[in-house]
Amino acid sequence: MIAPRISERLLLRLGLAMVAGAVSALAFAPVHALPVLWVSFPLLAWLISSGGVHRAFWTGWAFGFGQFAAGLYWIGASFVYTGQFGWIAGGIGVAGLSAGLAVLPAAAAATARLFDQPQGRLIALGVAWVLAEGLRSWLLTGFPWNLTGQIWAFSVTTMQPAAWVGTHGLGAVTVLAALAPAAIAGRRMRQGLLLSAPLAAVLFLGLLRDNVRTLDLGEGPVVRIVQGNVPQEARLDASRHDENIRQYVDTSRTPPAGAPPKLVIWPEAVLPFDPSGREEFRRDVQAMIPGEARLATGGFRLRPDDGAVFNSLFFLAPDGRLEASYDKVHLVPFGEFLPLAEWLPASLLPVTGRGMHAADARARIDLPGFSTAAPAICYEIIFPTPTGGPDRSGWLLNVTNDAWFGRTSGPYQHFAQARLRAVEEGLPVIRAANTGISAVIDARGRVLAQLGLGERGVIDHPLPVPEKPPLHARMGDMPLFAGLIALLLIMLMAERRAPPRAGSPED
């Protein structure tokens, strides 16, 4: 009878951890229910306070699985377009992705369990959690989606600390503060206050920054963002490709209310082909764009020598000439490429093969009359852009197609991260999304103009000015991670030198 009872207790522990993780996902966009973290993280700390490292690992895995499954459920919506059983495949895909990603929170929980002292265990859990998020942002090209620091993207004020400490730094002080109730429940009031102090400090500094006015340096030329609102099923229908392009052309011809735009921007993959070799098509499209505006549009570039396909952004001059192009660097795993595909034999590859090809490095685009632009196709906007050097860009151009995900949480989470990127880099973001959310975002994350989900229309707005490179744009995340690793190593050495204590029951 003992073994079944232990098994039942273990299942209860894992189930409770999974529910706590799922509830914690409510802190992300579009809900932004921040207080749930002050319940879920202390509960995780309590669940790993007994048992050994092995049990803590699986408890952390269950917590991470719940958070990823609840926070990334929207990915399953894209499978609807793959066939009759799309939702089933989507559920399996989300579960598999969540199971793999959950290994990193599991490692964080196991690391925390190496500490016998509750005080050290709480700090180690917070530090290891953020290090695990940093590893997730880099491993296998990276997936820095729904990082803890992104919960603050609901307000301009609360986003401002990212200019100094970045999203990861904001996440670090958030997780530590969220663990404060666990210290207070253990009658360690001083530690609870110390864990909360960094978050209170950076939010106060963010309040001051939000209320400091910057000099009015003027604005750049007018850009026009076109949101054609073409449904994903129409985009996938080859017989409707011409109709879809006409819808973008017709929307682009909306008379301007003020100064005519100098650049018209279409979202990701509006053109389902490579326009490089279609001179007549380019001239015809540009002839229908009002005024002498340039056109930036997403499409697919085909490399002639080997047939490699790139997700690209093309820039057309007013006379239809192809002035510049940009190829996407950070491809979507399992969507645009198959991770570790080079290790698989050809017989095991899906019908899409190894997927699209990625460019070697992020690039900048220079257009006459504009400051240098740093393009970011789709979810490239969630990756830092090297913008702190002497060749600093003047703005970020984000084109995307979130129509795959409908009216789920995905487009809202994507938009929130674009706003945070503007604050981190000190650069305005011009965002064109097929079905929304399209927007003009200034260098402090303020939304100056916006088209919501499911709307069709245009945004005409002067290009906002950049700010001086904030600290994070100059330093990046390496100082933060180096400091956290050093702190964790010092704590581990101190733990080994401490006299042994009576431990909790092992697995």
GITA-V999534 format. One record per residue. N is the residue number from 0. RES is the residue in one small letter. PHI is phi in whole degrees, -180 to 180 (NA if undefined). OMEGA is omega as a letter, one per 40 degrees, with the letter a starting at -180 (* if undefined). NEAR is the number of other ideal C-beta (glycine too) atoms within 8 Angstrom. Layout:
{{N & RES & PHI & OMEGA & NEAR} {N & RES & PHI & OMEGA & NEAR}}
//
This chain:
{{0 & m & NA & a & 4} {1 & i & -70 & a & 5} {2 & a & -59 & i & 6} {3 & p & -60 & a & 7} {4 & r & -66 & i & 8} {5 & i & -63 & i & 8} {6 & s & -62 & i & 8} {7 & e & -64 & i & 8} {8 & r & -66 & i & 8} {9 & l & -67 & i & 9} {10 & l & -64 & i & 8} {11 & l & -64 & i & 8} {12 & r & -62 & a & 11} {13 & l & -67 & i & 11} {14 & g & -65 & i & 9} {15 & l & -65 & i & 10} {16 & a & -64 & a & 16} {17 & m & -66 & i & 12} {18 & v & -65 & i & 9} {19 & a & -61 & i & 15} {20 & g & -64 & i & 19} {21 & a & -64 & i & 11} {22 & v & -65 & a & 12} {23 & s & -63 & i & 14} {24 & a & -67 & i & 13} {25 & l & -67 & i & 9} {26 & a & -74 & a & 11} {27 & f & -85 & i & 13} {28 & a & -62 & e & 12} {29 & p & -92 & a & 6} {30 & v & -79 & a & 8} {31 & h & 56 & i & 10} {32 & a & -84 & a & 7} {33 & l & -58 & a & 8} {34 & p & -58 & a & 6} {35 & v & -64 & i & 11} {36 & l & -68 & a & 14} {37 & w & -78 & i & 12} {38 & v & -110 & a & 11} {39 & s & -70 & a & 14} {40 & f & -69 & i & 14} {41 & p & -59 & i & 13} {42 & l & -66 & i & 11} {43 & l & -62 & i & 16} {44 & a & -62 & i & 14} {45 & w & -69 & a & 8} {46 & l & -67 & i & 12} {47 & i & -98 & a & 16} {48 & s & -76 & i & 8} {49 & s & -128 & a & 5} {50 & g & 87 & a & 12} {51 & g & -97 & a & 9} {52 & v & -64 & a & 8} {53 & h & -61 & i & 9} {54 & r & -68 & i & 14} {55 & a & -63 & i & 14} {56 & f & -59 & a & 13} {57 & w & -72 & i & 10} {58 & t & -67 & i & 17} {59 & g & -64 & i & 18} {60 & w & -63 & i & 13} {61 & a & -63 & i & 14} {62 & f & -62 & a & 19} {63 & g & -64 & i & 16} {64 & f & -60 & i & 13} {65 & g & -62 & a & 17} {66 & q & -66 & a & 14} {67 & f & -69 & a & 15} {68 & a & -63 & a & 12} {69 & a & -75 & a & 12} {70 & g & -82 & a & 11} {71 & l & -115 & a & 12} {72 & y & -56 & a & 10} {73 & w & -64 & i & 11} {74 & i & -60 & i & 12} {75 & g & -62 & a & 11} {76 & a & -64 & a & 12} {77 & s & -69 & a & 11} {78 & f & -75 & i & 11} {79 & v & -58 & a & 8} {80 & y & -87 & a & 9} {81 & t & -94 & i & 7} {82 & g & 157 & a & 5} {83 & q & -63 & a & 3} {84 & f & -106 & a & 6} {85 & g & -61 & a & 11} {86 & w & -65 & i & 9} {87 & i & -65 & i & 7} {88 & a & -63 & i & 11} {89 & g & -64 & i & 14} {90 & g & -63 & i & 9} {91 & i & -66 & i & 8} {92 & g & -64 & i & 12} {93 & v & -64 & i & 13} {94 & a & -63 & i & 9} {95 & g & -65 & i & 8} {96 & l & -63 & a & 12} {97 & s & -64 & i & 13} {98 & a & -63 & i & 8} {99 & g & -71 & i & 7} {100 & l & -65 & a & 11} {101 & a & -67 & i & 15} {102 & v & -62 & a & 9} {103 & l & -72 & i & 12} {104 & p & -60 & i & 15} {105 & a & -62 & i & 14} {106 & a & -64 & i & 12} {107 & a & -64 & i & 14} {108 & a & -66 & i & 18} {109 & a & -65 & i & 13} {110 & t & -62 & i & 11} {111 & a & -62 & a & 15} {112 & r & -74 & i & 14} {113 & l & -68 & a & 9} {114 & f & -100 & i & 10} {115 & d & -80 & a & 8} {116 & q & -72 & a & 9} {117 & p & -58 & a & 9} {118 & q & -62 & i & 9} {119 & g & -67 & a & 12} {120 & r & -64 & a & 15} {121 & l & -66 & i & 15} {122 & i & -64 & a & 12} {123 & a & -62 & i & 14} {124 & l & -63 & i & 18} {125 & g & -65 & a & 13} {126 & v & -66 & a & 12} {127 & a & -66 & i & 14} {128 & w & -62 & a & 12} {129 & v & -70 & i & 14} {130 & l & -63 & i & 13} {131 & a & -66 & i & 12} {132 & e & -66 & i & 14} {133 & g & -64 & i & 11} {134 & l & -65 & i & 9} {135 & r & -64 & a & 12} {136 & s & -74 & a & 12} {137 & w & -120 & a & 6} {138 & l & -65 & i & 7} {139 & l & 52 & a & 7} {140 & t & 75 & i & 7} {141 & g & 94 & i & 10} {142 & f & -145 & a & 10} {143 & p & -82 & a & 10} {144 & w & -100 & a & 9} {145 & n & 55 & i & 10} {146 & l & -72 & a & 11} {147 & t & -56 & a & 12} {148 & g & -63 & a & 15} {149 & q & -75 & i & 15} {150 & i & -66 & a & 12} {151 & w & -88 & a & 12} {152 & a & -79 & i & 14} {153 & f & -82 & a & 8} {154 & s & -140 & i & 7} {155 & v & -61 & a & 9} {156 & t & -63 & a & 9} {157 & t & -73 & i & 11} {158 & m & -82 & a & 15} {159 & q & -59 & i & 15} {160 & p & -58 & i & 14} {161 & a & -63 & i & 16} {162 & a & -65 & a & 12} {163 & w & -101 & a & 11} {164 & v & -107 & a & 13} {165 & g & 74 & a & 14} {166 & t & -65 & a & 12} {167 & h & -67 & i & 16} {168 & g & -65 & i & 16} {169 & l & -64 & i & 15} {170 & g & -67 & a & 14} {171 & a & -62 & a & 16} {172 & v & -69 & i & 12} {173 & t & -71 & a & 14} {174 & v & -64 & i & 15} {175 & l & -62 & i & 14} {176 & a & -68 & i & 13} {177 & a & -66 & i & 12} {178 & l & -87 & a & 15} {179 & a & -58 & i & 14} {180 & p & -58 & i & 11} {181 & a & -66 & i & 12} {182 & a & -68 & a & 15} {183 & i & -66 & i & 10} {184 & a & -64 & i & 7} {185 & g & -89 & i & 7} {186 & r & 62 & i & 5} {187 & r & -116 & a & 10} {188 & m & -61 & a & 8} {189 & r & -62 & i & 6} {190 & q & -65 & i & 11} {191 & g & -59 & i & 12} {192 & l & -69 & i & 9} {193 & l & -65 & i & 7} {194 & l & -67 & a & 15} {195 & s & -84 & a & 11} {196 & a & -60 & a & 8} {197 & p & -60 & i & 11} {198 & l & -65 & i & 11} {199 & a & -60 & a & 9} {200 & a & -68 & a & 8} {201 & v & -70 & i & 14} {202 & l & -68 & i & 11} {203 & f & -66 & i & 8} {204 & l & -64 & i & 11} {205 & g & -64 & i & 13} {206 & l & -63 & i & 10} {207 & l & -64 & a & 8} {208 & r & -64 & a & 10} {209 & d & -67 & a & 10} {210 & n & -99 & i & 6} {211 & v & -90 & a & 6} {212 & r & -77 & i & 4} {213 & t & -94 & i & 6} {214 & l & -65 & i & 4} {215 & d & -79 & a & 4} {216 & l & -94 & a & 5} {217 & g & 86 & a & 5} {218 & e & -131 & a & 6} {219 & g & -86 & i & 11} {220 & p & -66 & a & 10} {221 & v & -77 & i & 13} {222 & v & -114 & i & 15} {223 & r & -118 & i & 14} {224 & i & -95 & a & 15} {225 & v & -109 & i & 13} {226 & q & -113 & a & 18} {227 & g & -78 & i & 13} {228 & n & 56 & i & 10} {229 & v & -89 & a & 12} {230 & p & -61 & a & 8} {231 & q & -64 & i & 12} {232 & e & -65 & i & 7} {233 & a & -73 & i & 10} {234 & r & -66 & a & 14} {235 & l & -86 & a & 7} {236 & d & -91 & a & 8} {237 & a & -59 & a & 6} {238 & s & -72 & a & 4} {239 & r & -111 & a & 9} {240 & h & -61 & i & 9} {241 & d & -63 & i & 6} {242 & e & -62 & i & 8} {243 & n & -64 & i & 13} {244 & i & -66 & i & 11} {245 & r & -61 & i & 8} {246 & q & -63 & i & 10} {247 & y & -72 & i & 13} {248 & v & -63 & a & 11} {249 & d & -62 & i & 7} {250 & t & -67 & a & 13} {251 & s & -66 & a & 14} {252 & r & -85 & i & 9} {253 & t & -58 & a & 7} {254 & p & -61 & i & 5} {255 & p & -72 & i & 11} {256 & a & -81 & a & 4} {257 & g & -133 & i & 5} {258 & a & -63 & a & 6} {259 & p & -67 & a & 9} {260 & p & -71 & i & 13} {261 & k & -97 & i & 11} {262 & l & -144 & i & 13} {263 & v & -103 & a & 13} {264 & i & -119 & i & 15} {265 & w & -101 & a & 14} {266 & p & -73 & a & 16} {267 & e & -62 & i & 12} {268 & a & 56 & i & 11} {269 & v & -62 & i & 13} {270 & l & -91 & a & 12} {271 & p & -83 & a & 8} {272 & f & -155 & i & 7} {273 & d & -93 & a & 11} {274 & p & -82 & a & 13} {275 & s & -57 & a & 9} {276 & g & -95 & a & 5} {277 & r & -115 & a & 9} {278 & e & -63 & a & 7} {279 & e & -64 & i & 6} {280 & f & -62 & a & 8} {281 & r & -63 & i & 13} {282 & r & -65 & a & 10} {283 & d & -65 & i & 9} {284 & v & -65 & a & 13} {285 & q & -65 & i & 13} {286 & a & -65 & a & 7} {287 & m & -90 & i & 8} {288 & i & -81 & a & 13} {289 & p & -65 & i & 8} {290 & g & 74 & a & 6} {291 & e & -108 & a & 5} {292 & a & -82 & i & 13} {293 & r & -81 & i & 12} {294 & l & -127 & i & 13} {295 & a & -112 & a & 13} {296 & t & -142 & i & 12} {297 & g & -77 & i & 15} {298 & g & -168 & a & 14} {299 & f & -124 & i & 12} {300 & r & -94 & i & 12} {301 & l & -109 & i & 10} {302 & r & -82 & a & 10} {303 & p & -63 & a & 4} {304 & d & -70 & a & 3} {305 & d & -131 & i & 4} {306 & g & 76 & i & 6} {307 & a & -65 & a & 8} {308 & v & -109 & i & 10} {309 & f & -121 & i & 14} {310 & n & -82 & a & 14} {311 & s & -130 & i & 14} {312 & l & -124 & a & 15} {313 & f & -110 & a & 15} {314 & f & -119 & a & 13} {315 & l & -108 & i & 15} {316 & a & -73 & a & 10} {317 & p & -57 & i & 8} {318 & d & -92 & i & 6} {319 & g & 94 & i & 12} {320 & r & -67 & i & 7} {321 & l & -84 & a & 11} {322 & e & -83 & a & 8} {323 & a & -162 & i & 9} {324 & s & -150 & i & 10} {325 & y & -137 & i & 11} {326 & d & -105 & a & 12} {327 & k & -65 & a & 16} {328 & v & -100 & a & 10} {329 & h & -92 & i & 9} {330 & l & -83 & a & 13} {331 & v & -78 & i & 8} {332 & p & -60 & i & 11} {333 & f & 69 & i & 8} {334 & g & -99 & a & 7} {335 & e & -107 & i & 9} {336 & f & -153 & a & 13} {337 & l & -104 & a & 13} {338 & p & -57 & i & 8} {339 & l & 60 & a & 7} {340 & a & -64 & a & 11} {341 & e & -66 & i & 5} {342 & w & -91 & a & 4} {343 & l & -96 & i & 9} {344 & p & -70 & a & 5} {345 & a & -58 & a & 5} {346 & s & -68 & a & 4} {347 & l & -101 & a & 5} {348 & l & -78 & i & 11} {349 & p & -71 & a & 5} {350 & v & -64 & i & 3} {351 & t & -80 & a & 7} {352 & g & 69 & a & 8} {353 & r & -85 & i & 8} {354 & g & 92 & a & 10} {355 & m & -72 & i & 11} {356 & h & -102 & i & 9} {357 & a & -106 & i & 11} {358 & a & -71 & a & 11} {359 & d & -77 & a & 4} {360 & a & -156 & i & 5} {361 & r & -63 & a & 10} {362 & a & -129 & i & 8} {363 & r & -116 & a & 10} {364 & i & -123 & i & 12} {365 & d & -109 & i & 7} {366 & l & -118 & i & 11} {367 & p & -57 & i & 3} {368 & g & 86 & a & 5} {369 & f & -126 & i & 13} {370 & s & -71 & a & 9} {371 & t & -61 & a & 11} {372 & a & -103 & i & 14} {373 & a & -110 & a & 14} {374 & p & -71 & i & 14} {375 & a & -145 & a & 14} {376 & i & -90 & i & 14} {377 & c & 55 & a & 12} {378 & y & -83 & i & 10} {379 & e & -61 & a & 13} {380 & i & -66 & a & 15} {381 & i & -86 & i & 10} {382 & f & -102 & i & 11} {383 & p & -60 & i & 9} {384 & t & -112 & i & 12} {385 & p & -69 & a & 6} {386 & t & -123 & a & 12} {387 & g & -95 & a & 9} {388 & g & -86 & a & 6} {389 & p & -67 & i & 3} {390 & d & -96 & a & 6} {391 & r & -57 & i & 10} {392 & s & -73 & i & 14} {393 & g & -99 & a & 11} {394 & w & -166 & i & 15} {395 & l & -107 & i & 17} {396 & l & -112 & a & 14} {397 & n & -110 & i & 14} {398 & v & -114 & a & 17} {399 & t & -154 & i & 15} {400 & n & -130 & i & 14} {401 & d & -96 & i & 13} {402 & a & -63 & i & 11} {403 & w & -55 & a & 9} {404 & f & -110 & i & 11} {405 & g & 58 & a & 8} {406 & r & -98 & i & 5} {407 & t & -96 & i & 9} {408 & s & -73 & a & 12} {409 & g & -53 & a & 11} {410 & p & -61 & i & 15} {411 & y & -69 & i & 10} {412 & q & -65 & i & 16} {413 & h & -62 & a & 14} {414 & f & -66 & i & 12} {415 & a & -61 & a & 13} {416 & q & -72 & i & 13} {417 & a & -65 & i & 15} {418 & r & -66 & i & 14} {419 & l & -64 & i & 15} {420 & r & -63 & i & 15} {421 & a & -60 & a & 17} {422 & v & -68 & a & 15} {423 & e & -60 & a & 14} {424 & e & -91 & a & 15} {425 & g & 68 & a & 14} {426 & l & -127 & i & 15} {427 & p & -69 & i & 14} {428 & v & -121 & i & 16} {429 & i & -103 & a & 14} {430 & r & -121 & i & 16} {431 & a & -116 & a & 13} {432 & a & -122 & a & 14} {433 & n & -56 & i & 15} {434 & t & -113 & a & 14} {435 & g & 106 & e & 14} {436 & i & -100 & i & 14} {437 & s & -94 & a & 12} {438 & a & -166 & i & 15} {439 & v & -109 & a & 16} {440 & i & -119 & a & 15} {441 & d & -83 & a & 10} {442 & a & -70 & i & 13} {443 & r & -113 & i & 13} {444 & g & 87 & i & 14} {445 & r & -76 & i & 7} {446 & v & -88 & a & 9} {447 & l & -88 & i & 9} {448 & a & -158 & a & 7} {449 & q & -156 & i & 9} {450 & l & -119 & a & 11} {451 & g & -78 & i & 7} {452 & l & -61 & i & 8} {453 & g & 79 & i & 7} {454 & e & -99 & i & 9} {455 & r & -119 & a & 6} {456 & g & 166 & a & 8} {457 & v & -130 & i & 10} {458 & i & -120 & i & 13} {459 & d & -107 & a & 11} {460 & h & -155 & i & 10} {461 & p & -63 & i & 8} {462 & l & -67 & a & 15} {463 & p & -65 & a & 13} {464 & v & -86 & i & 10} {465 & p & -79 & i & 13} {466 & e & -103 & i & 10} {467 & k & -62 & a & 5} {468 & p & -57 & i & 10} {469 & p & -69 & a & 13} {470 & l & -56 & a & 8} {471 & h & -66 & i & 15} {472 & a & -65 & a & 11} {473 & r & -86 & a & 8} {474 & m & -103 & a & 8} {475 & g & 73 & a & 9} {476 & d & -97 & a & 11} {477 & m & -60 & i & 7} {478 & p & -59 & i & 8} {479 & l & -63 & a & 12} {480 & f & -66 & i & 11} {481 & a & -63 & i & 8} {482 & g & -66 & i & 8} {483 & l & -67 & i & 12} {484 & i & -64 & i & 9} {485 & a & -62 & i & 8} {486 & l & -62 & a & 10} {487 & l & -65 & i & 13} {488 & l & -67 & i & 8} {489 & i & -62 & i & 8} {490 & m & -65 & i & 12} {491 & l & -65 & i & 9} {492 & m & -66 & i & 8} {493 & a & -66 & i & 9} {494 & e & -66 & a & 12} {495 & r & -69 & a & 6} {496 & r & -83 & a & 5} {497 & a & -71 & i & 9} {498 & p & -63 & a & 3} {499 & p & -64 & i & 3} {500 & r & -121 & i & 7} {501 & a & -66 & a & 2} {502 & g & -84 & i & 6} {503 & s & -82 & i & 7} {504 & p & -57 & i & 5} {505 & e & -84 & a & 7} {506 & d & -62 & * & 5}}
//
